[in-house]
Amino acid sequence: MNKFWIVLGHTYATKLKAKSFIITTIITSLFVFAMANIQHIIEFFTKDEKTTVAVIDTSGAFYEPLEAQLKQGKHDNLKLKKVTGSEEKAKAGVRNGKWDALLILSADDKQLPKATYYANTIADSDTPSELEQALQQLKTTLATAKLGLKQEQIAQLYEPVPFEKVALEKNAKTEEELNQARVLVYVLLFAMYMFVLMYGGMISTEVATEKSSRVMEILVSSVSPIQQLFGKIIGVALLSLTQFVILFTVGFVALKSSGQELWKFLGFDHLPISTFVYAIVFFLLGYFLYATLFAVLGSLVSRVEDVQQMITPVMIVVIAAFMIAMFGLNAPESSFITVTSFIPFFTPMIMFLRVGLLPVPFWEVALSLVLLVATIGLLAFFGSKVYRGGVLMYGKAGSLKDLKKAVQLTQK
């Protein structure tokens, strides 16, 4: 058992001190902090930017109402400039950088506004969208005025229909709680997806590296393959948890410092502790499930270059689980989601999705956990046999048929 802790500690310490881990953690932390403060960053760079749009009003009646409509809509970054003269001269002003764009206003056969927007490029969709929206509101106001409708009647016409959603189940979440839970579940699902792929691949690569450098022969003579297998898996698991805690702490501090609006929108203050507990449980179990497969498959190859080819089937399963979870965010009660949540290879993501959004009976969660743990146990038992023989297999990278050869080697 002492050798197991040596393998675990060595794996954890080596990866923790690696420059790649340190640099990746720092860059990711900066990215998380930037995303939490993205609104402040955008405002810092755009607060002094104003888009000037030259306007030629051939009707002589729409410029002032349009300007008033934009002010009412609080489009502070958009400035209109009424110009006279020919269109060609105004277009030349846009080309020369005098104005950012040109808007030609005219009246259609019903004396309602229509417009043509000119710019050097139309890659910027915000400015024309704001102008189009303001013109649409102006057109609606003029059209309803022609019909003789009063302002109260217009407001009543566009007033949204009262539509309230009420859950009858006692423990069901409200619509606001569901929207908040979806955000957190999406973030945790994405983190689970990325960490499983990243650290699962790390285990496969490390095993293949040791084999290619012939270090494995020395390790096998001193440490049993079983201790190697689980020492590496748990060591990398601790490494992933270390990085996750760092990123979570950075994200937590960044959200708190970015203002209460984003924090309230995410609804972290109202989410039950059970959601976070389930996130940790399913993350760890999902990691052990896939990490065992990654380690076993990594033991079958002798060169690092062949690792990607061998672990591709497992990566496809992880990606499929994530895609199903994305579908389930909008339909967590569908039969498809319910059934797949009990399939062990999909359980970590799909069952966590369900418990995060729905009042799932405890027996369903318990059953899925039992199936998941049993599958991990079976994979660990079978995987240890494959790993014991696989680490001694050298030569050209094979396929999944090499599993049989690896098991046969353990019987000799």
C-alpha positions in Angstrom: 0.0 0.0 0.0 3.0 2.3 0.7 4.0 1.9 -3.0 0.5 3.0 -4.1 0.9 6.3 -2.2 4.3 6.8 -3.7 2.8 6.4 -7.2 -0.1 8.7 -6.3 2.1 11.4 -4.7 4.6 11.2 -7.6 1.9 11.6 -10.2 0.3 14.5 -8.4 3.5 16.4 -7.5 5.0 15.9 -11.0 1.9 17.2 -12.8 1.3 20.0 -10.3 4.8 21.4 -10.8 4.7 21.1 -14.6 5.0 24.4 -16.4 2.2 23.3 -18.7 -0.2 22.9 -15.7 0.9 26.2 -14.1 0.6 28.2 -17.4 -2.8 26.6 -18.3 -4.2 27.4 -14.9 -3.0 31.0 -15.0 -4.4 31.6 -18.5 -7.7 29.8 -17.7 -8.0 31.8 -14.5 -7.5 35.1 -16.4 -10.1 34.0 -18.9 -12.6 33.1 -16.2 -12.0 36.5 -14.5 -12.4 38.3 -17.8 -15.6 36.5 -18.7 -17.1 37.4 -15.3 -16.2 41.1 -15.9 -16.9 41.1 -19.6 -19.6 43.8 -19.4 -17.2 46.2 -17.6 -14.4 45.4 -20.1 -16.7 46.2 -23.0 -17.9 49.4 -21.5 -14.3 50.5 -20.8 -13.3 50.2 -24.4 -16.6 51.5 -25.9 -17.7 54.2 -23.5 -16.2 57.0 -25.6 -17.0 55.5 -29.0 -19.9 57.0 -30.9 -21.1 56.1 -34.4 -22.0 59.1 -36.5 -24.6 58.4 -39.2 -25.3 61.1 -41.8 -29.0 61.3 -42.7 -30.6 62.6 -45.9 -34.3 63.0 -45.4 -35.9 63.3 -48.8 -39.4 63.3 -47.3 -38.6 66.2 -44.9 -40.8 64.7 -42.2 -39.0 61.7 -40.7 -35.6 63.0 -39.4 -36.8 64.7 -36.2 -39.2 61.8 -35.1 -36.4 59.3 -35.8 -34.0 61.3 -33.7 -36.5 61.5 -30.9 -37.2 57.8 -31.1 -33.5 57.0 -30.7 -33.1 59.3 -27.7 -36.2 57.7 -26.2 -34.6 54.3 -26.7 -31.4 55.5 -25.0 -29.1 54.8 -27.9 -26.3 57.0 -26.5 -23.6 55.5 -28.8 -25.5 56.5 -31.9 -25.4 60.1 -33.3 -27.4 61.3 -36.2 -26.2 64.2 -38.5 -28.7 65.7 -40.9 -27.0 66.6 -44.2 -28.1 68.2 -47.4 -26.7 67.8 -50.9 -26.5 64.8 -53.2 -26.3 61.2 -52.2 -23.0 60.8 -54.0 -21.4 63.6 -52.0 -22.7 62.0 -48.8 -21.4 58.6 -49.8 -18.0 60.1 -50.5 -18.0 61.5 -47.0 -18.5 57.9 -45.7 -15.7 56.6 -47.8 -13.4 59.4 -46.6 -14.2 58.7 -42.9 -16.1 61.9 -42.3 -19.1 59.8 -41.2 -19.5 56.1 -40.3 -22.6 55.5 -42.3 -25.3 57.1 -44.4 -29.0 56.7 -44.0 -31.4 57.8 -46.8 -35.0 58.4 -45.5 -37.9 58.5 -47.9 -41.7 57.9 -47.9 -43.4 54.9 -49.6 -46.7 55.1 -51.5 -48.5 55.0 -48.1 -46.4 58.0 -46.8 -44.7 55.7 -44.3 -41.0 55.7 -43.8 -38.5 53.5 -45.7 -34.8 53.7 -45.6 -31.5 52.6 -47.3 -28.4 52.2 -45.2 -24.9 52.8 -46.7 -21.5 52.0 -45.0 -18.0 51.0 -46.1 -18.7 47.5 -44.8 -21.9 46.1 -43.3 -20.1 43.8 -40.9 -21.3 45.9 -38.0 -24.8 44.7 -37.4 -25.6 46.7 -34.3 -25.9 50.2 -35.9 -28.3 49.2 -38.7 -30.3 47.0 -36.3 -30.8 50.0 -33.9 -31.8 52.2 -36.8 -34.2 49.6 -38.2 -35.8 49.1 -34.8 -36.3 52.8 -34.3 -37.8 53.2 -37.8 -40.1 50.2 -37.2 -41.4 51.9 -34.0 -41.8 55.2 -35.9 -43.7 53.4 -38.7 -46.0 51.7 -36.2 -46.7 55.1 -34.5 -47.5 56.8 -37.8 -49.6 53.9 -39.1 -51.7 53.7 -36.0 -52.2 57.5 -36.0 -53.5 57.2 -39.6 -56.0 54.7 -38.4 -57.2 57.0 -35.7 -56.1 54.9 -32.8 -55.4 56.6 -29.5 -52.2 56.1 -27.5 -54.0 54.0 -24.9 -55.4 51.8 -27.6 -52.0 51.3 -29.2 -50.5 50.4 -25.8 -53.3 47.9 -25.2 -52.7 46.4 -28.7 -49.1 45.7 -28.0 -49.5 44.7 -24.4 -48.2 41.1 -23.9 -50.8 38.5 -23.0 -50.7 37.5 -19.3 -49.3 34.0 -19.2 -48.3 32.5 -15.9 -46.7 29.1 -15.4 -47.5 27.3 -12.1 -46.0 23.9 -11.1 -48.4 21.6 -9.3 -45.8 19.3 -7.8 -44.8 20.3 -4.3 -41.0 20.4 -4.8 -41.0 21.6 -8.4 -38.9 24.7 -9.2 -40.4 28.0 -10.3 -39.7 29.4 -13.8 -37.1 31.8 -12.3 -35.4 29.0 -10.3 -35.3 26.9 -13.5 -33.6 29.6 -15.5 -31.1 30.2 -12.8 -30.5 26.4 -12.4 -30.0 26.0 -16.2 -27.1 28.5 -16.1 -25.3 26.7 -13.3 -26.0 23.2 -14.7 -24.7 24.3 -18.1 -21.5 25.7 -16.6 -20.9 22.6 -14.5 -21.7 20.3 -17.4 -19.2 22.1 -19.6 -16.6 22.0 -16.8 -17.2 18.2 -16.3 -16.9 17.6 -20.1 -13.7 19.6 -20.4 -12.0 18.1 -17.3 -12.9 14.5 -18.2 -11.5 14.9 -21.7 -8.4 16.9 -20.7 -7.3 14.8 -17.7 -8.5 11.5 -19.1 -6.2 12.1 -22.1 -3.4 13.0 -19.7 -3.5 9.6 -18.0 -3.3 7.8 -21.4 -0.5 10.0 -22.5 1.5 9.4 -19.3 1.2 5.6 -19.5 2.3 5.7 -23.1 5.2 8.0 -22.4 6.4 5.7 -19.6 6.2 2.7 -22.0 8.0 4.5 -24.8 10.9 5.5 -22.5 11.1 1.9 -21.1 10.4 3.3 -17.6 7.5 0.9 -17.4 9.7 -2.1 -17.2 11.4 -0.8 -14.1 8.0 0.2 -12.5 6.5 -3.2 -13.2 9.3 -4.9 -11.4 8.8 -2.8 -8.2 5.1 -1.8 -8.2 2.2 -3.9 -9.1 0.2 -2.8 -12.2 -2.9 -2.4 -10.0 -1.2 0.1 -7.7 0.1 1.9 -10.8 -3.3 2.1 -12.4 -5.2 3.5 -9.4 -2.2 5.6 -8.2 -2.2 7.4 -11.5 -6.0 7.7 -11.7 -6.4 9.1 -8.2 -3.3 11.3 -8.6 -4.6 13.0 -11.7 -8.1 13.2 -10.1 -6.5 15.2 -7.2 -4.8 17.4 -9.8 -8.0 18.1 -11.6 -9.8 18.9 -8.4 -6.9 21.3 -7.5 -7.3 23.1 -10.7 -11.1 23.1 -10.4 -11.0 24.6 -6.9 -8.6 27.3 -8.2 -10.8 28.2 -11.1 -14.0 28.0 -9.0 -12.4 30.4 -6.4 -11.3 32.8 -9.1 -14.8 32.7 -10.7 -16.5 33.2 -7.3 -14.4 36.2 -6.4 -14.8 37.6 -10.0 -18.6 37.3 -9.9 -18.7 38.9 -6.4 -16.5 41.8 -7.5 -18.3 42.3 -10.9 -21.5 43.5 -9.2 -24.6 42.0 -7.7 -26.6 42.0 -11.0 -24.8 39.1 -12.6 -24.6 37.3 -9.3 -28.4 37.6 -8.8 -29.0 36.6 -12.4 -27.1 33.4 -11.9 -29.0 32.8 -8.7 -26.2 31.2 -6.7 -27.7 32.6 -3.4 -30.9 30.6 -3.9 -29.5 27.3 -5.3 -29.6 24.4 -2.8 -26.4 22.9 -1.5 -27.5 19.5 -2.8 -26.9 20.8 -6.3 -23.3 21.4 -5.6 -22.9 18.1 -3.7 -24.4 16.2 -6.7 -22.1 18.1 -9.0 -19.0 16.9 -7.0 -20.3 13.4 -6.7 -21.1 12.9 -10.3 -18.0 14.7 -11.4 -15.7 12.3 -9.4 -17.6 9.2 -10.4 -17.7 10.2 -14.0 -14.0 11.0 -13.9 -13.2 7.5 -12.4 -15.4 5.8 -15.0 -13.7 7.4 -18.0 -10.2 7.7 -16.4 -10.1 3.9 -16.0 -10.9 3.4 -19.7 -8.4 6.0 -20.7 -5.6 4.4 -18.6 -6.4 0.9 -19.9 -6.4 2.0 -23.5 -3.2 4.0 -22.9 -1.5 0.8 -21.7 -2.1 -0.9 -25.1 0.0 1.6 -27.1 3.8 1.9 -27.1 4.1 5.4 -28.6 2.5 8.7 -27.6 1.5 9.4 -31.2 -0.8 6.4 -31.1 -2.7 7.5 -28.0 -5.3 9.7 -29.8 -6.3 6.9 -32.2 -6.8 4.5 -29.3 -8.9 6.7 -27.0 -11.1 8.2 -29.8 -14.0 5.8 -29.1 -14.1 6.9 -25.4 -13.9 10.5 -26.4 -16.9 10.0 -28.8 -18.9 8.6 -25.9 -18.1 11.6 -23.7 -19.0 14.0 -26.5 -22.3 12.1 -27.1 -23.1 12.4 -23.3 -22.5 16.2 -23.5 -24.6 16.7 -26.6 -27.5 14.7 -25.0 -27.1 16.9 -21.9 -27.4 20.0 -24.1 -30.6 18.7 -25.6 -31.9 17.9 -22.1 -31.4 21.5 -20.8 -34.6 22.4 -22.7 -36.4 19.1 -22.3 -35.3 17.5 -19.0 -38.5 15.6 -18.5 -38.4 13.8 -21.9 -38.4 10.0 -21.8 -35.1 9.9 -23.8 -33.3 11.9 -21.1 -34.9 9.8 -18.3 -33.7 6.5 -19.9 -30.2 7.7 -20.8 -29.7 9.0 -17.2 -29.6 5.4 -16.1 -27.0 4.3 -18.7 -23.7 4.4 -16.7 -21.6 6.0 -19.4 -24.2 8.9 -19.6 -25.2 9.0 -16.0 -22.6 11.6 -14.7 -23.9 14.3 -17.0 -27.5 13.3 -17.7 -28.6 12.4 -14.1 -26.8 15.6 -12.8 -28.8 17.5 -15.4 -32.1 16.0 -14.1 -31.4 16.5 -10.3 -30.3 20.1 -11.1 -33.6 21.0 -12.9 -36.2 18.5 -11.6 -37.4 17.1 -8.3 -36.1 13.6 -9.1 -37.1 10.9 -6.6 -34.2 9.8 -4.4 -34.6 6.2 -5.4 -33.8 7.1 -9.1 -30.7 9.0 -8.1 -29.7 6.1 -5.8 -30.3 3.5 -8.5 -28.2 5.5 -11.1 -25.4 5.8 -8.5 -25.4 2.1 -7.8 -25.3 1.2 -11.5 -22.5 3.8 -12.0 -20.4 2.5 -9.1 -21.0 -1.1 -10.2 -19.8 -0.3 -13.7 -16.8 1.5 -12.3 -16.0 -1.6 -10.2 -16.4 -4.0 -13.2 -14.2 -1.7 -15.4 -11.6 -1.5 -12.6 -11.6 -5.3 -12.2 -11.4 -5.9 -16.0 -9.2 -2.9 -16.6 -6.6 -4.0 -14.0 -6.2 -7.3 -15.9 -5.8 -5.5 -19.2 -3.5 -2.9 -17.7 -1.3 -5.6 -16.1 -0.7 -7.2 -19.5 -1.0 -4.1 -21.6 2.0 -2.3 -20.0 4.2 -5.2 -21.1 3.0 -5.1 -24.7 5.3 -3.3 -27.2 5.4 -2.9 -30.9 3.1 -1.3 -33.4 -0.1 0.3 -32.1 -3.0 -2.1 -32.5 -6.7 -1.8 -32.0 -9.2 -2.9 -29.4 -8.4 -6.5 -30.4 -5.2 -6.1 -28.3 -7.4 -6.2 -25.2 -7.5 -10.0 -25.6 -3.8 -10.2 -25.9 -3.3 -8.1 -22.8 -5.6 -10.4 -20.8 -3.8 -13.5 -22.0 -0.5 -12.0 -20.9 -1.8 -11.8 -17.3 -2.5 -15.5 -17.3 1.1 -16.5 -18.1 
